[in-house]
């Protein structure tokens, strides 16, 4: 067995995972804010779990830029490491071999090994949460690009001079198709709608627009709130457009939608799929990629990076 870590902006989760992709035990603490505290928390979880189970390695799914060798965390917006060889640092500290992987790549590997993408030859993962993460696999191998940063689907520009993005550009796809984008769209829609006061979202918007959440918007849409439905439909249209872009460039056989937003896929899947098949180049005259949702959910990254850590032991 191996231990896989998912390091989120709120929680640090570590799990013992067996060779069938099953989580045997999970430990969780609030995500520390400094490098020293992060390393200490990881060490504490590893020691706690390794005292109960025989583990051969540790994997970390990292939301940020890694070097091509997946040893150094160059930059991660929600993590304290900067240009740090985290793999060597933690290997020395834990006394166990450590594997690092980009969080979307780790989730893709989990889905490929144990989830929705088993048997797929050329396929992509689009993970939709606060932003958009992406991964591409070809013939069972993760595609990283020349410098280890591919693919950045979320930062394809879809609107010239559009909404500002933390990446420094404007009009990126994730500014229109993400959990954050849902909230932005809700604020714009509620501000412009003449019947906004009839929406279940209005009291929250009126009290504090910044307290709106993607979860609340999806809940209201599920209950049939017309403005919430309009917001989700806009999100779905952007998602379909993004899927068409991915398919035009990569021509995959499968695209898996993951991330936190995927849990509400029944609210947006049909519109997104219709937009995808309409906007793809050669619509009506070519095969379409299958569009599936994750089967491992929010655990895909932990499961995937634990399996990558296991594979590292067998190949080294």
N, C-alpha and C positions, 0 to 999 in steps of 0.2 A: 504494500500500500504506500501511497504518497500523500503529501499534504498540499492542497491548492489554496491560494489566497486570492480573495477579491478585495481590492482596496478602493472603497468608495469615498465620496466626499463626506458621508455621515458615519458609516460603519466600516470597520476592518473585520473581515470574516475569513476564518481559516477552517478547512474541512479535511478530514481523512477520507480519501476516495480509493475504492478498490479497483481492480482491473476490469470490472464490468461497468465502470462509470457510476457506481452507487456511492452516495455520501453516507459514510458509516457514523461519523460524529462531526458536529459543527461547534465551533467556538466563535464568539463575537464580542468586540469591544468598540467603543467610540473611536473614530479615526483620530489619531494623535496629530498635533499641529507642527511638531518639529521632527527633524531627522532622527535625533537621538531617541525621542519618545517613540517614534515609529519602529525603529529597529528593536527597541526594548520590548514593545508590545508584540511584535512578530516572534521574537525569541521566547517570550512567555507562553504564547499560544503553542508554538512548536514543542516546547518542553512539556507542556500540559498534555498534549495529544500523544507525543512520542513516549510518554511514560505509560500510556494505556495501550498503544498499538505499535507494532514493528513497522517503521516507515523507512524508506530507502532514499527519499529525496523530497525537496520542497519546490513548489512552483509559485510564482507571483504573476498575476494578471495586472498589468500596469496601464492606466489611462494616460498615455503620454508618448513622447518620442523616445525611441530606443535607437542605439547604434545598430548597424547591420548585423553584428554578432550577438545582439540581444544580451549584452553584458552591462552596458552603461545607460542609465536614465539621463537623457540629455535635458529634457524639460517635461514636466507634467504639471498642468495648471492647478490641480488640487492636491499635489503631493510635495513634500519638502525637499526632495532630491533635485540637485542641479549638476549636470555633468559628473555624475557619481557612478563608479563601477559597483553597482549594488550587488551584482552577482558574486563578485569576489568578496566584498565586504560581508555579506550574509553567509556565504559559504564558510568563511573563516570563523564567523561568530557562532554559527549553529553547529558546525562540525558535520554538516550534511551537504551534499551537492545541491546547488540552487539553480533553477531555470527561470528566466524572465521571458515574458511575452506580452505584446500589446494586448489590451483587454479584448478588443474585437477579434483579433486573431485567435486568442485563447477560446473565446466563445464559439468561433467558427470551427475550431478543431474539436471542441466538445460535441457540436452538432454533427460533424462529419463522422466521428467515431461512434457516437451513441444516440444521436437524435435525428432531426428531420433531413439531414443531408447524407445519410448513409448511402454509399454506392454512387453518389454524384461525381462526375468527372470534372466538369467545369461549372463552378457555381460561386455565388456571392452571398455574403451576409450583410444586411443593413440593420444596424442596431440603433433603435430610436429611443433616446432618453432625453436628458437635458439638451444634448446635441445629437449628432449622428456619427456613429462609428461604422467603419466598413472593413470588410475582409474579402479576399479573393483566393480561391483554391483551384489549382489546376493539377489534375492527375495525382491527387493525394498530397500535394505540397502547397504550403502557404506561399503566396506571391507577395514579396516585400518591396519590390522596386530596387533601383540602383543604390539608394541611400537609406533604405529601411523604413520609409514613411508611407508607402502605398498601401491601400488606396484611400484617398480622402474624399469620399463621395459627398460628405456634408459640406465641403467647401468648394464645390462646383458653383460658379456664379450663375444664378438663374434669373436675376433681375438686375439690369444695369443700374448702378447708383441706387441700389435698394437699401434695405435695412442694414444698419451697421452690425458687423460681426466681431466678436472678440479676437478673431484671428488677424484683424487689421483690414480685411476687405469689406465690401458692401455687397448685399444681395445674394449671400451664400444660401444654398438649399436648406441648411439647418435653421436658418432664420425664418423659414416658412413651413418647415416640416419637422417638428420636434416638440417635446413637452414645453420647452420655452416658447416656441412659436405659437402653440395653442393659446398660451396666456397673452402674448402680444396681440394675436388676432382677436381674442375675446375683448381686450381693452378697446381696440379700434372699432369693433363691431358694436359694442355697447355704447360707445361714445357717439356713434353715428345713427343708431337705430331709433326711430321715432317711438317705437313701442318697447323700448328697453326695460321700462318699469314692469312689464308683464313677464319678464324672464326671471327664473329662480336664481340666476346669477346676479341680478341687479342689486339686491341688498349687500352682498359681499363687495361688489364693485363700488357701490356708493360709499360704503364704510371705509374701505381701503383697497384700491385697485391692485396693489401689490400682494394682497393676500389671496388673489385668485390662483388656483392651481390647475394643472392639467387633469388631475384626478377628479376635482369638483366638476370641471367642464364635461368630462366623460360621464360622470354620474348623472348630471342634468340631461345630457343628450340621451342617455339610456332611458330616462323617464319621459322622454318625448318633448322636452323643452325646445321650442322652435329655434330660438337664437343659438342655443348650445348645439343644436343639430346643424345649423348654418355654419358655425365655427368648425365643427368636425368635418363637414363636407368640404370646406375650403382646404383644411389639412389633407384630406384624402385626395383631392385633386392635385395638390403639390406632390404628394407621395407618388401618385401614379405617373406624374411627369418625371420625377426623379428615377423611378424604376425604368421608364423608357430610355432615359439618358444612359443608365447603366447597361441596359440591354443593347443599345445602339453601339456602344463602345466595345463591350466585352462578349456579347452574344452568348450568355450563359444558358445552361439547360435549366437552372434552378436559381431562384433568389429567395433566401430565407429572411423574414422580418423578425428581428429580435428586439431586445430592450424593453424598458418598462411600458412603453405605449402598446406593445404587442398584446398585452393582456386584454385590451379592448378592441381587438382586431375586428370583431363582428360588427362594430359600429362604422368602420371605414373601409373594410376590405373590398366590398363589391364596387364602390365608386372608384377606389384606387385602381382596381383591376381593369375596370372599364376604361379609365383614363389611360392606363398603361397600354392596352391593346389598341387604342385609338391613336395615340401619339407616337408609338414606335415607328421607326422608318420601315416602309414596306408593309404597313398594316393591311392585313387581309391576304397577304401573299407570302407569308413566311411562318414558320413555327414560332410559337411563343414560349418563353421560359415559364416553367411552373412557379407560382408564387405561393410559398408556404409560410407558416408562422413557426417559431421556435417550439420544440417539444421539451427542452430542458429549462426554459424560462430564465429567471435571474441567476440560476446556478450554473449556467453553461460555461462561464469563464473559469470558475473554480474547478469544475470537472475537467474542462479542456486543458488547463495549465497543469493540473495534477497528472493527467495522462501524458502530457509532453515531458514532464519531469521523469516519469516512469520510462518513457521511450529513450530519454537521454541516458539513463542508466544502462539500458540494454544495448545501446549503440556505442557507448564509450569504453 
